[in-house]
Structures are given as C-alpha cells and as structure tokens.
Amino acid sequence: MQTKLSFIAILLLIAMLLVSCTNTSDLPENTEPSISDNSTDTPTKTPEDPFEMLRSSGEEWISYGLAAYENDKEVENLKDFFSDRANMTYLTLYDHFFTYDKTKSVPVAEALFAFIYDKYGAKAVLDLEKRCEYKSEYLKSLSLEVEYTNAPEVEKFLASMDFSSNATYKYIISFDNVTYYFKDFGAGSPTQYHGFLYYSTTGLFEMIDYLKSNNLSEGFDTERKFNYYMTFDGSGYNKTLYSNGNMYINDSYSTLHEAVHAMGITKNDNIWLSEGICNYFGKQLGFNDQIAASYMQLLTMAKQGYFDEQANAGNAQYVLYKRVYEDYTTRGGKMDSVDTFDFRLYTDAHARVELDANIYITLGYAYKIVNKTDCNAVGSELSYEQATSLVLYLVDTYGIEKVLDAYHSQDIEKTFGKGYEELKSDWLAYLYN
C-alpha cells in the first residue's frame, strides 16, 4: 500500500513539473499571464477633475458659479427675482455685468451654473450654441413660463469680447481692433448696450468687407484701430477727431457713420459729399440692422398716434415724424420687417418733408455746434438726410465709384460734368417727381 502511494506521488510530481515548464508561447492567442492585484507595478489612473475645463474658461460668471458649487453653497431660489421681467437682463452674465452690479448678478451666476452643471454636465456650461436654450430651461425650472430672449449670436459675440477698466473708463469693451470706452452706463444697464455692441461691431466688419470685395477701399484705412468713446452727454452730436481718428458717440446709431470718417472721409470743402458718403456706407447699405429698426419704431409710433398730441401742439419734431410716416407709406414703404424696410424711400421722404416744412438742422449749424467754428463749406445749407438723399441720387445716376472719385479729387464739376448747384437742381427735380 505504501509503495502504491509513493508511485502515485511520483506521477503527480512529474505532472506538476510538466505544467510548470510549459512555454508561455504555447498559451492560447490573446491570453496574458495573470498579474497579482497586489503588484507594485500596476499603473493607477488619476481621477479626472470634472471642473478642469471650467477653471480656465475666462468667463467670470463661471468662476463665481464654480466656486459656489465646489463649496456646496446653496443657491438662491430666484423665482421672485425673475418674475420681474426687468431682471431678466441679469441672465446675460458677461464680465462687465459683474463690475456693474455684483450684488444681483453673482446669485444669478451661482444658480445658473448649478442648474446647467447638474442637468447637462460640465461641457454644457461652456456650450455657447445652446446657452440661450439652457437659460430658458432654467427659467422654466423656476416655474416661470418665459423664455430667455437674447439672440444666440449676440451671446457668442459677447463671450468673445474682452472686458477691462481703468481710472477714467470703468467699462472698456474690446473685440479685435474695436474698443468701446464707457465712463458709466447712465441710468441704464449694460444689457441695454448688448445689441448696440453686436450690431455696431459686426456691422463695421461687414462694411469693411464690402469696401474690399467691391474694390472701393482705396483711400480708406480699413486696418486701423477703432476707438469709440461713449460720451452720452446729452448733446445729441457725434464727432470724429481727424487728428487721431477717435470717435465720440452720443447715440447708438452713428457708430458706422463715424467709422467711415475715421477711415478717411475727412475733407469738408464739400461737406454735403463727405457727410452723404458716411451715411451711404454707415446707414443706407444696412450693415447695422438697429438703424432700420429705430426708423421703423418711429414710423410705427406715428401710425399709432403717439405723436398726435405733441404735433397738434406745434412741436416741429413730432410734426416731422407724422409727415415722414405719411410720405413713406403713401409711396409704398413697408414696415413689417427690417429686411423689407426701404432706406432709400425713407431718406427721400425725410428730405422732402424737411424741405416742405422747413424743419431741419443744417450741416453747417451742426458743424459749428460740434467744432465751435463757423462752416461755410459747399452744401452746408443741407441737412444730413438731404445730403444723403443727394448722394443716393448720384450713386444711382453715376455710380458709387464716381461719387468716391469726386470726394477724393474735390473737383465736382470735372467728375460729374456739372457743378454742385446743377447737381442739386437735378436731385430736387428727382425728389419731387
């Protein structure tokens, strides 16, 4: 019995040796030798920081939201806050807004960040394509049946701008070679200027592209820096300093007009021509939709009778609005959308009404107010709208290239074969045809 067991033990030992000597190359394909869980060579994967992509976003509202989230700060329920539609603008959430009013904007940033992160994830916080959609969803989460109304393209544009400040200008807003300097926002808020910044800046780039693509950029410094100083001092006048090209803006509709001056339309011997050209490129070609929208608003208000009381009391400005509306619509002008608004028809109507009612400010008077000196330049008896209507007539009759040639040479008669007074007579005949 003992011998038999010894024999079996020997067989088992031989089998164990055979197994232990088997070459690993004989293992089935795709099979690897096992590694002990306790091996010191096992690589350990560092847990991914879910906030890593957000830390370098460069957006201030995200930094506030992230800080609150990481510290487990309970966000405010802002239903009552956003029930007041005036507060809806606080959802715009860009850097200058924090400078302007951190008390109200920081709680919004914290709440919106938490909502987007919890529902859609970290990448969604940076998704500019869907940011407006997420803001609307946030409002719905508060049981508010209202949508965030800012346009996605404006959101994306604002997110790409740089915001800073200094001792003189609290709000310096830059995009590429365009910079806006605000001392303050007056009685309003930054959101009132969002559409203005978007349409003015993108409109400027579109205007420059138009000049280049149509071979009209000769004599225009299209590569310059555009510095806008937003004065809003109540004077109602805008100006460009020809010495350095800086622009001082008092309203939201003259940025492109002044940009044409800054690019090189600075000769005032024929002031009707220089101002008309600036309005032609800066307003008439429609690069800034806000201008058409403002004109349409005036016409709509005139249609609805908002100006009747003042007009009946003899207020010249309101008489003008009412008559322009009547002239524009009588001649087939439309007001249903910015795309169908007829700049040419409106400008001609405005010029006609001004002349008929003798209600207008002349270019010479405006020049004197702004520059503190008399202006006796050719065409100074016209208004801005009249000068623009005249230039439009010349563009239609002779082409924009001829009009620019006339400006650069300042020789009106040689360029058109007629002097200013004869051209003016031709224009008036057209205007009242």
LINGIQUI-V748335 format. One line per field, one symbol per residue. ss: DSSP state (A for helix, B for strand, O for the rest). A space follows every 10 residues. Layout:
ss = ???
This chain:
ss = OAAAAAAAAA AAAAAAAAAA OOOAAAOOOO OOOOOOOOOO OOOOOOOOOO OAAAAOOOOA AAAAAAAAAA OOOOOOOOAA AAAOAAAAAA AOOOAAAAAA OAAAAAAAAA AAAAAAAAAA OAAAAOOOOO AAAAAAAAAA AOOOOOOOOO OAAAAAAAAO OBBBOOOOOO BBBBBOOBBB BBOOOOOOOA AAAAAAAAAA AAAAAAAAAA AAAOOOOOOO OOOOOBBBBB OOOOOOOOBB OOOOOOBBBO OOOOAAAAAA AAAOOOOOOB AAAAAAAAAA AAAAOOOOAA AAAAAAAAAA AAAOOOOAAA AAOOOAAAAA AAAAAAAAAA OOOOOOOOOO OOAAAAAAAA AAAAAAAOOO OOAAAAAAAA AOOOOOOBOO OOOAAAAAAA AAAAAAAAOA AAAAAAAAAO OAAAAAOOOA AAAAAAAAAA AOO
